[in-house]
Amino acid sequence: MEKILKKKKQATGAFGYLFMFMTVLIVGIITLYMAQVSKLMTHQHHVDDSLADAVLASLVADDVYYFETYELTGTPVVRFRDKDESYAIFKDCMNDAVSETDGFYYNFGFDTFICYEVDGNTVKATEYSGNGGYKRTWTARVGSERAPTGEVVKETSAYGRVRFGIKSIINGNLITKTKDIYCTLEINN
Amino acid sequence: MNLIKKKRKASVLENTLVMMVNLILVCAFLVIIFGAFSGVSNKWGMRQAAREYMLIMETEGYLKPADQAALKAELESYGLYNISFSGTTTREVNYGDRIYLSISGTYDDNILSFAGAISKYTTHPSTITIKRQTTAKQ
C-alpha cells in the first residue's frame, strides 16, 4: 500500500522573523520613550532657568531712594523702583522665554508674584495674583513673614510662581505643574 | 513508495537575510534617535549660550560688539547659520532699564529618509528664534 504522508508545512524561519520584529519593536519603544523623557527634562530645566531669570530681572531697586536714605540715616533702604513695572517685567520675561517652546507648555499662567520690601522691622508685601494681576498688600514684622517657599523674609525680595500643563508621554493627558522661586535683592554685597 | 514531505529547514542564506534586515532596521532606529538627541542637545546648547550672554549684558548694560562676535561663533559651533541679532540692545542703557537679546538663525535638522530601498540623510532647515529680556544691573 502506498503511504502518502502529508505534513503541514511550517513557516520557514518563523523564529527569526519573530525575533526580528520583537527586537525592532522593543528598541523602537525604548528609544522613543528615551527621546520623550530627554525632551521633557530639557524643558523642565528650561522653565526653571527662565523663572529664575524672570524673577531676577524683576528685582529693580530704587537707587535714588537707596542713596538718599543712606545719606540721611546712615542705613540704606532697599525698595522696588516700581512694583507694577517689576511685575510686568516678570511676565514679559517669562512669556518671551516660553514663546520659543511652542507646543510644549499648555495653559501657561501666572499664579503669584510677590514683592517684599523690608524697611527697618517692617515687611511690606505686594501680591499680584492670577493672569489678571489682582493686587493686594499687607504688612508684617520682620521674622514673622515667610515666603511661600518657606524662607523667612529678612530682605527686600521677590517670589514668583507659574503654572502650566505638559502632555503625558504615556496617554497624552495634560499634567498640571507649578514652579516657583524666591530671590532676594542685594546691593553691593 | 513512501512519499514523506518534511518541512524544509531554513537555509543559512535565509537566516542571514532575516538577521541582516533586523540589523538594518535597528540601525535605522538608532540613527533616527541619535539624530533627534543631537538636535535637542544643540538647541539646548544655543539656549544656554544665549542665557550666558544675557547675564553678561545685565552687567554691561548692552551687548558689546566683541560679545556679539563671541556669541555668534558659539552659536555657529552648534550648527546655527544665517544668524541675526536684530532687536538686540546694542547701546548702553541705564540701571533698571530693559535690555533685549534677540537671536534668529537657521538650523538643519538631520532626518533619515527612505527612498525606495535607499536610505539617506536629508537636512530639514528650520528657523530658530531665541528671545530674552532682562533689566540692566550695571
Contacts between the chains, C-beta under 8 A, distances in Angstrom:
chain1	res1	chain2	res2	distance
A	2	B	1	5.9
A	2	B	3	7.6
A	3	B	2	5.5
A	3	B	3	7.4
A	4	B	3	5.0
A	5	B	2	7.6
A	5	B	3	7.1
A	5	B	4	5.0
A	5	B	5	7.3
A	6	B	5	5.8
A	7	B	4	7.8
A	7	B	5	6.0
A	7	B	6	6.7
A	7	B	7	7.1
A	9	B	5	7.5
A	9	B	7	5.8
A	9	B	8	7.9
A	10	B	7	4.5
A	12	B	7	7.7
A	12	B	8	6.5
A	12	B	9	8.0
A	12	B	10	4.9
A	12	B	14	6.5
A	13	B	10	4.2
A	13	B	14	5.2
A	13	B	15	6.2
A	13	B	18	5.6
A	16	B	10	6.9
A	16	B	14	7.7
A	16	B	15	5.6
A	16	B	18	3.9
A	16	B	19	7.0
A	17	B	18	6.1
A	19	B	18	8.0
A	19	B	22	7.2
A	20	B	18	5.7
A	20	B	19	7.6
A	20	B	21	6.4
A	20	B	22	4.0
A	20	B	25	7.4
A	23	B	22	6.0
A	23	B	26	6.4
A	24	B	22	7.0
A	24	B	25	4.8
A	24	B	26	6.4
A	24	B	29	7.1
A	27	B	26	5.4
A	27	B	29	5.3
A	27	B	30	7.6
A	28	B	29	5.6
A	31	B	29	5.7
A	31	B	30	7.1
A	31	B	32	7.9
A	31	B	33	4.2
A	32	B	33	7.6
A	34	B	33	7.2
A	35	B	33	5.8
A	35	B	36	5.1
A	35	B	37	6.8
A	35	B	40	7.8
A	38	B	37	6.5
A	38	B	40	6.0
A	39	B	40	6.0
A	42	B	40	5.8
A	42	B	44	5.4
A	45	B	44	7.9
A	46	B	44	7.9
A	46	B	47	6.6
A	49	B	51	6.3
A	53	B	51	6.9
A	53	B	54	7.2
A	53	B	132	7.5
A	53	B	134	6.4
A	56	B	134	7.4
A	57	B	133	7.2
A	57	B	134	4.0
A	57	B	135	5.0
A	58	B	135	7.6
A	60	B	95	7.9
A	60	B	96	4.2
A	60	B	135	5.3
A	61	B	96	7.7
A	63	B	95	6.0
A	63	B	96	7.4
A	81	B	96	5.7
A	89	B	98	6.9
A	89	B	133	7.8
A	89	B	135	6.2
A	92	B	98	8.0
A	92	B	133	6.1
A	93	B	132	7.5
A	93	B	133	5.6
A	93	B	134	6.4
A	96	B	131	4.6
A	96	B	132	6.0
A	96	B	133	5.5
A	97	B	131	7.8
A	97	B	132	6.7
A	99	B	131	6.5
A	100	B	47	8.0
A	100	B	129	5.9
A	100	B	130	6.0
A	100	B	131	6.5
